[in-house]
Amino acid sequence: MRKSARISAIICLAAALAVTSACAGVGSRHSADRDRAVSPQAENSPYSSGSWASDNMSILSGSPGPVGLPAVPGEASLPLKVADGEEYVEVEQLIRLAGFRFKWDDNRQTLKFGDNDAAFELKLDSVDARKEDDQLRLKNPPRMIDGVPCIPVSAVSDLLTDELVFAKEGQSLMLKPSPEQLPLKVDEDAPLPEGSALDFGDDPEDPYKQAAADMSAAALPADDGLEAAVPAAVLKDINIPALIARARTYLGVRYEFGAEPYPKSGTFDCSTYTAYLFDKYGIALPRTARAQAKLGNTVSRSSLRVGDLLYFYVPGRFQTNKTVGHVGIYIGNRNMIHASPEPKDGVQITSIDKAYWKRTFLLAKRIAK
């Protein structure tokens, strides 16, 4: 009965959001595609937005939507709820306003959310939570209040202090715009001046650039001939041209936010794609892009080699521009291969020689040689 009541409450919330989110920000669109994880709309990114609820089940995935007019231009207000002396906010309102994608799992009663992969995980009525690849214990658990899933304000601080600018004001939690975001309506294809400090470039000493371009999938060994993965503590000598050739064999595989392992799901998000590929060549990477970015040697954007991992932030009105939200693999000539919902859906090759990628780039890491 308890689980049934929760599911019914979430159905009601989904129905309300489906109505109120008909115009989720500038240039956004909404999808009723049951199988596709939809993308959040950052007004200054190439990603599109959407939200959906299934016809007769709970919310499975979603993206930001309006929660009401801001009291101050640029700010957003989340009303506080009090239960047993603890202050809460509605978790889905918070996640949508923050600009995160999310996925609800009815069976496990868990909520995953993040940028292009599931950097956070909460469980209803449990103090156990996950941030990046670290397990946390919250002071108080998320719970249902008035039939709506809510998160304690103390947990917001534990999980999102590095992500958002927020403050309690009276009976509201106020989200403040990040002062360091890209300007609104950045033209993703707009060129930057030649010689810009933001330009990407190839390392002229890269030994694998031509070999990676020439190697075909037919030359790849069978999966069962690959070695077992070990943690990426030091640079390991691997067959990088073969890794890139194998990466290309997954072109068109569908993107799914919070994807389960590929053999089970047949889908990738950005970090499960990189982890799956490097695992084939004996390098074990963590689950999330943020955790992956802590490994390897930092390299200059002007001296990239094939196989380097490229990390970007995903713009959002309330998010910082200093945390990793997306990862791709450099394949040379200012192109990367990555799993992403846009501009296509799934594994794709994208030119990073564009204003959007140049401005959202955070760092590059070399984890193999």
Secondary structure in CASP SS format (residue, H / E / C, confidence):
PFRMAT SS
TARGET T0000
AUTHOR 0000-0000-0000
METHOD secondary structure of the structure
MODEL  1
M C 1.00
R H 1.00
K H 1.00
S H 1.00
A H 1.00
R H 1.00
I H 1.00
S H 1.00
A H 1.00
I H 1.00
I H 1.00
C H 1.00
L H 1.00
A H 1.00
A H 1.00
A H 1.00
L H 1.00
A H 1.00
V H 1.00
T H 1.00
S C 1.00
A C 1.00
C C 1.00
A C 1.00
G C 1.00
V C 1.00
G C 1.00
S C 1.00
R C 1.00
H C 1.00
S C 1.00
A C 1.00
D C 1.00
R C 1.00
D C 1.00
R C 1.00
A C 1.00
V C 1.00
S C 1.00
P C 1.00
Q C 1.00
A C 1.00
E C 1.00
N C 1.00
S C 1.00
P C 1.00
Y C 1.00
S C 1.00
S C 1.00
G C 1.00
S C 1.00
W E 1.00
A C 1.00
S C 1.00
D C 1.00
N C 1.00
M C 1.00
S C 1.00
I C 1.00
L C 1.00
S E 1.00
G E 1.00
S C 1.00
P C 1.00
G C 1.00
P C 1.00
V C 1.00
G C 1.00
L C 1.00
P C 1.00
A C 1.00
V C 1.00
P C 1.00
G C 1.00
E C 1.00
A E 1.00
S E 1.00
L E 1.00
P E 1.00
L C 1.00
K E 1.00
V E 1.00
A E 1.00
D C 1.00
G C 1.00
E E 1.00
E E 1.00
Y E 1.00
V E 1.00
E E 1.00
V H 1.00
E H 1.00
Q H 1.00
L H 1.00
I H 1.00
R H 1.00
L H 1.00
A H 1.00
G C 1.00
F C 1.00
R E 1.00
F E 1.00
K E 1.00
W E 1.00
D E 1.00
D C 1.00
N C 1.00
R C 1.00
Q C 1.00
T E 1.00
L E 1.00
K E 1.00
F E 1.00
G E 1.00
D C 1.00
N C 1.00
D C 1.00
A C 1.00
A C 1.00
F E 1.00
E E 1.00
L E 1.00
K E 1.00
L C 1.00
D C 1.00
S C 1.00
V C 1.00
D E 1.00
A E 1.00
R E 1.00
K E 1.00
E C 1.00
D C 1.00
D E 1.00
Q E 1.00
L E 1.00
R E 1.00
L C 1.00
K C 1.00
N C 1.00
P C 1.00
P C 1.00
R E 1.00
M E 1.00
I E 1.00
D C 1.00
G C 1.00
V E 1.00
P E 1.00
C E 1.00
I E 1.00
P E 1.00
V H 1.00
S H 1.00
A H 1.00
V H 1.00
S H 1.00
D H 1.00
L H 1.00
L H 1.00
T C 1.00
D C 1.00
E C 1.00
L E 1.00
V E 1.00
F E 1.00
A E 1.00
K E 1.00
E E 1.00
G C 1.00
Q C 1.00
S E 1.00
L E 1.00
M E 1.00
L E 1.00
K E 1.00
P C 1.00
S C 1.00
P C 1.00
E C 1.00
Q C 1.00
L C 1.00
P C 1.00
L C 1.00
K C 1.00
V C 1.00
D C 1.00
E C 1.00
D C 1.00
A C 1.00
P C 1.00
L C 1.00
P C 1.00
E C 1.00
G C 1.00
S C 1.00
A C 1.00
L C 1.00
D C 1.00
F C 1.00
G C 1.00
D E 1.00
D C 1.00
P C 1.00
E C 1.00
D C 1.00
P C 1.00
Y C 1.00
K H 1.00
Q H 1.00
A H 1.00
A H 1.00
A H 1.00
D H 1.00
M C 1.00
S C 1.00
A H 1.00
A H 1.00
A H 1.00
L C 1.00
P C 1.00
A C 1.00
D H 1.00
D H 1.00
G H 1.00
L C 1.00
E C 1.00
A C 1.00
A C 1.00
V E 1.00
P E 1.00
A C 1.00
A C 1.00
V C 1.00
L C 1.00
K E 1.00
D C 1.00
I C 1.00
N C 1.00
I H 1.00
P H 1.00
A H 1.00
L H 1.00
I H 1.00
A H 1.00
R H 1.00
A H 1.00
R H 1.00
T C 1.00
Y C 1.00
L C 1.00
G C 1.00
V C 1.00
R C 1.00
Y E 1.00
E C 1.00
F C 1.00
G C 1.00
A C 1.00
E C 1.00
P C 1.00
Y H 1.00
P H 1.00
K H 1.00
S H 1.00
G C 1.00
T C 1.00
F E 1.00
D C 1.00
C H 1.00
S H 1.00
T H 1.00
Y H 1.00
T H 1.00
A H 1.00
Y H 1.00
L H 1.00
F H 1.00
D H 1.00
K H 1.00
Y C 1.00
G C 1.00
I E 1.00
A E 1.00
L C 1.00
P C 1.00
R C 1.00
T C 1.00
A H 1.00
R H 1.00
A H 1.00
Q H 1.00
A C 1.00
K C 1.00
L C 1.00
G C 1.00
N E 1.00
T E 1.00
V E 1.00
S C 1.00
R C 1.00
S C 1.00
S C 1.00
L E 1.00
R C 1.00
V C 1.00
G C 1.00
D C 1.00
L E 1.00
L E 1.00
Y E 1.00
F E 1.00
Y C 1.00
V C 1.00
P C 1.00
G C 1.00
R C 1.00
F C 1.00
Q E 1.00
T C 1.00
N C 1.00
K C 1.00
T C 1.00
V C 1.00
G C 1.00
H E 1.00
V E 1.00
G E 1.00
I E 1.00
Y E 1.00
I E 1.00
G E 1.00
N C 1.00
R C 1.00
N E 1.00
M E 1.00
I E 1.00
H E 1.00
A E 1.00
S E 1.00
P C 1.00
E C 1.00
P C 1.00
K C 1.00
D C 1.00
G E 1.00
V E 1.00
Q E 1.00
I E 1.00
T E 1.00
S E 1.00
I C 1.00
D C 1.00
K C 1.00
A H 1.00
Y H 1.00
W H 1.00
K H 1.00
R H 1.00
T H 1.00
F E 1.00
L E 1.00
L E 1.00
A E 1.00
K E 1.00
R E 1.00
I C 1.00
A E 1.00
K C 1.00
END
